[in-house]
Amino acid sequence: MSKHTEMDKDAAARIQSAAARDQESDTAQSGFEPRAQSAADRHQNEEG
């Protein structure tokens, strides 16, 4: 079973940075950046 880690602002920033560095990467092509940011925002609001 894999470990589940909540998305946070730092993780979302790393994903966005990686996608910006390589526009041809799977991360950049998949559109995961906005979903990661949205998840981080939701997680922060739940804690908040």
SVG drawing of the C-alpha trace seen along z (x, -y; Angstrom):
<svg xmlns="http://www.w3.org/2000/svg" viewBox="-12 -29 26 31">
<polyline fill="none" stroke="black" stroke-width="0.4" points="0.0,0.0 1.4,-3.4 1.7,-6.3 -0.8,-9.1 0.6,-12.6 -1.7,-15.7 -0.8,-18.2 0.7,-21.4 1.8,-24.7 5.5,-23.6 4.6,-20.5 2.5,-22.4 5.3,-24.9 7.8,-22.1 5.4,-20.6 4.9,-24.0 8.6,-24.6 9.3,-21.2 6.7,-21.8 8.1,-25.2 11.6,-23.8 10.6,-21.2 7.5,-22.0 7.6,-18.6 7.5,-16.7 4.6,-14.4 3.8,-16.8 3.6,-19.8 1.7,-18.0 -0.9,-16.5 -2.2,-19.7 -1.4,-18.5 -0.2,-21.9 -3.5,-23.6 -5.0,-20.5 -2.0,-20.4 -2.5,-24.0 -6.2,-23.5 -5.6,-20.6 -3.0,-22.6 -5.5,-25.4 -8.2,-23.0 -5.8,-21.4 -4.8,-24.7 -8.4,-25.8 -9.2,-22.6 -6.4,-23.2 -7.0,-26.8"/>
</svg>
